[in-house]
């Protein structure tokens, strides 16, 4: 049994990097993001993807729809396991505001021991994303599946495959519209590509 997963971070919205979008409603792709989706779709056409699963956020749905259109994939499903980290009360706040919060500073130094205010831990995130991957991997040989999600969620999955602690998240990047490929078989799991960006 072998399954290939293409972990795709959503393309950019207009304010990426300025505030913590989290699960805030109504955040759609900007012009740059729509261009990224076109390039990403062309790149993924070469991968013979049979299924696409996506987080329910607008920016991930728009990214997934662009990939589906480019790849001729008709099966597009949302799954809460791919949703953004539940940042609770932090969602929608600017990073300038968050930098003044001691809990935010703790979150960024020891995520393994910190819960977001009214939300979840990164170990919760890792459990849900890898639970989905294990379920999908076990339901058929040769599946090639795109999972459209968010940076921290993808980092949690990659850390699990590589045997890294959840607090290793700053050691690698997951850029907007990037592609990370993971293959899972009876022999285990491997990261085949990390943070591939189509220019």
RATA-V522769 format. One record per residue. PSI is psi as a letter, one per 40 degrees, with the letter a starting at -180 (* if undefined). OMEGA is omega as a letter, one per 20 degrees, with the letter a starting at -180 (NA if undefined). Layout:
[[PSI | OMEGA] [PSI | OMEGA]]
This chain:
[[h | r] [h | r] [i | r] [h | a] [h | r] [h | a] [h | a] [h | r] [i | r] [i | r] [i | a] [i | r] [i | a] [d | a] [f | a] [h | a] [e | a] [d | r] [i | a] [g | a] [d | a] [b | a] [e | r] [h | a] [i | r] [e | r] [h | a] [i | r] [i | r] [a | a] [d | r] [d | r] [d | r] [d | r] [d | r] [d | a] [d | r] [d | r] [d | r] [d | r] [d | r] [d | r] [d | a] [e | r] [d | a] [e | a] [e | r] [f | a] [h | r] [d | a] [i | r] [h | r] [i | a] [i | r] [i | a] [e | a] [i | a] [d | a] [d | r] [d | r] [d | r] [d | r] [d | a] [d | r] [d | r] [d | r] [d | a] [d | r] [d | a] [d | a] [e | a] [f | r] [h | a] [e | a] [h | r] [h | a] [i | r] [i | r] [h | a] [d | r] [d | a] [e | a] [i | r] [i | r] [h | r] [g | a] [e | r] [b | a] [e | a] [d | a] [h | r] [e | a] [i | r] [i | r] [d | r] [d | r] [d | a] [d | a] [d | r] [e | a] [h | a] [d | r] [d | r] [d | r] [d | r] [d | r] [d | a] [e | r] [d | a] [g | a] [d | a] [d | a] [e | a] [h | r] [h | r] [i | a] [h | a] [e | a] [b | a] [i | r] [i | r] [d | r] [d | r] [d | a] [d | a] [d | a] [d | a] [d | a] [d | a] [d | r] [d | r] [d | a] [d | r] [d | r] [d | a] [d | a] [d | a] [e | a] [f | r] [i | a] [i | r] [e | a] [i | r] [h | a] [h | r] [h | r] [h | a] [h | a] [a | a] [i | a] [d | a] [d | r] [d | r] [d | r] [d | r] [d | r] [d | a] [d | r] [d | r] [d | a] [d | a] [e | a] [f | r] [i | r] [i | a] [d | r] [e | r] [e | a] [d | a] [e | a] [e | r] [i | a] [i | r] [g | a] [i | r] [h | r] [f | r] [i | a] [h | r] [h | a] [h | r] [h | r] [h | a] [h | r] [a | r] [d | a] [e | a] [a | a] [i | r] [i | r] [h | a] [d | r] [i | a] [h | r] [f | r] [h | a] [h | r] [h | a] [* | NA]]
